[in-house]
Amino acid sequence: MPINHGRPTSKTNVVTSAPREDRELAVYDLLDKLNVEYEQIDHLPANTMEACLGVEKNLGVSICKNLFLTNRQQTDFYLLLTPGDKVFKTKFLSKELGIARLSFANATQMMQYLNVVPGAVTVFGLMNDKEQKVQLVIDEDVLTDEYLGAHPCVYTACTKIKTKDLLEKIIPAMKHEAKIIHLETD
């Protein structure tokens, strides 16, 4: 899997031969506009954390787990970034956010708010949340590494960005704020 330093030059994914989707290209446009340095790699579909292990090794970065959640009434939405290898239990996040009950949002809601399909949930999806309906929540353990990996709104590619750039450039440009939490595991 060749690594691109910045925007990929091929109009198709070099591994799957599928044309690049507009949502993927929009991520590269955003990063380029913000002068964010990044690396990019194409890969076979990786829509689970287990499938991302090979990508992590090739790109030399940990890919964080991105979970799209909602309250019981499905009126409030949350995007959680947590380390890929960290066990997640909704009760601990519910307690941290002061919400009685959280569950996973459905595919329709993912498309509506983030313009992504299941398996491609990513912090970059917030660029599509123009009305700021989604609260970004970041587990502080994600912030300990200098770099992090994230899908560019598709699960057949991955980007490597500086954590500092995510916090200081990308999130503000998407007009969101991050709530940093300490997420317990047991």
N, C-alpha and C positions, 0 to 999 in steps of 0.2 A: 504494500500500500504506500504509494508515494505521498510525501508530505509537501503541501504547498505553503510557502511563506506569504500569507495574504490570500487574496481572492484566487480561486482556482481558474485556470485559463481555459479549461475544457467546458464546452456548453453542455456536456453530458457527464454524468457520474462515471468516472473511469473504471469503476468496479462493476456496477450494475448496467451500465450503458443507457440508463434512463435519462431523459432530458432533465436539466435542473429546474426545479419548481420556482415560481415567482417568490414564494415565501422564503425559500433559501437565499435567493439572490438579494432579497430585501435586507436580510441579516448582514450580508457582506457590504451592501450599500451603507448601512448604518455604521458598521465598524470603520469603513473607509472614510466616511464623512467625519467621524469623530477622531480620525487619525490614531486609531487603536491598532497596535501591532498584534497580529494573530497568526496562528498556523491552522491549516485546514487539512483534513484527510477524508477521502471517500472510503466507504466500506460496505460490506454486505449489510442488509437490514439488521439493526441492533436495537430492538424495542424492549429489551429487558436489561437489568444490570449485569446478569451473567453474560449476555451477548456482548456487552461493552468491554469485557476484560481484555480481549485481544486489541481492541482499539486503544485502551488505556496504555498498554504496553508499547504499541507502535508510536503513539503520540507523546508518551512520557509524561502523562498527567492523569490525575484521578478525575473521573467523570462523576459529578454529583447527581444524586437522585433528585428528580423533580416531581413533586406530587401535587396534583390539582384537586383541591378539596372544597367542600361546601358545607354550610350549616344544614340543619334538619329541614328548614323551610326553603332551602335552595335560593336564598336571597343574598347571601354573602359568600364570596369566593376567596380562596387563599391559594397561593402558589408557594409551596415549601421547598427550599433547597436544603438538602442534608447530605452528608457523606454517603456514597454509594454502598458502603459496607456496614452502615449503621442500621440497627434494627429500629423500625418505626412502629409506634403504637399510637393510635389516634387519641387515646385517653390522656397522654402526656401533653400533646399539642393542644388539645381542648382545654386542659387545665391552664397551660401557659397563656392561652388567648382569652380565657374566661368565657368559653363557649360550652354549652351543655353537651352538644354532640356534633361531631364532624363525620363526614363520610366522603368517599371519592365522588368527584363530579363526573358526569357522564360525557360521552363522546360529542353529543350535540353542544353541550356547554363549553367543551374544550374548543370546538370550532368557532362557536359564537364569540367567546371572549379572547382566545389566544390564537385563533386560526391555525390550529394544529390538530393532528389526529392522535389517538392513543399510541403511546410509545415514543412520541416525538415532543412531549411536553418539555418546555425549556424556558429559562428566564427570558430568552429573546422573544418569546411569544407576547411578552408585555408590551412590545412595540405596537401590537394590534389592539390593545386594550385602551382605546382613545378616551373612554369615559372613566378610567381608573376604577373599574368595578372589582378588580382583583387586588387583594392585599398581598404584597410580597413579604414572605417570612423566611429568614435565613438562620439556620442553625449555626451558631458561632464556630462550630468545628469545621465548617466549610472554609472559613476565613483564615485558617492556620497555614494553608499552603500558598506559595507565591503565585501558582497558576491553578486554573481549573478548566475542565473540559465540559462543553455543552453542545447539544445538537443545535444546528442552525435551522430550527423549525421543521426538520426532516430527520428520520432515523437512519439515513444512509450516508450521513456525513457527520463530522464532529469538528469543533473548533477548540483551540487552546488559547486562552486569554489570561492576562494578568488579573488576579483577584482585585488588585488596587484599581485597575481600569474599570472593572465591573462596578465597583462601588462609587468611584469618583466621576466616571464619564458616562457609562452605558445606562445605568439605572436612572440617573437624573435626566438623560436625554430622552428616555422613554416616559418621562414625567411620572415616575413612581418613587416611592420611598421604601426602604427596607426596614422591617422590624427585625432586629437581631435578638435571638432568644438562645437560651441554653435548653436544649431538648434532652430530656432524660430518656434512658432506655429501659430502666426497670425500677 
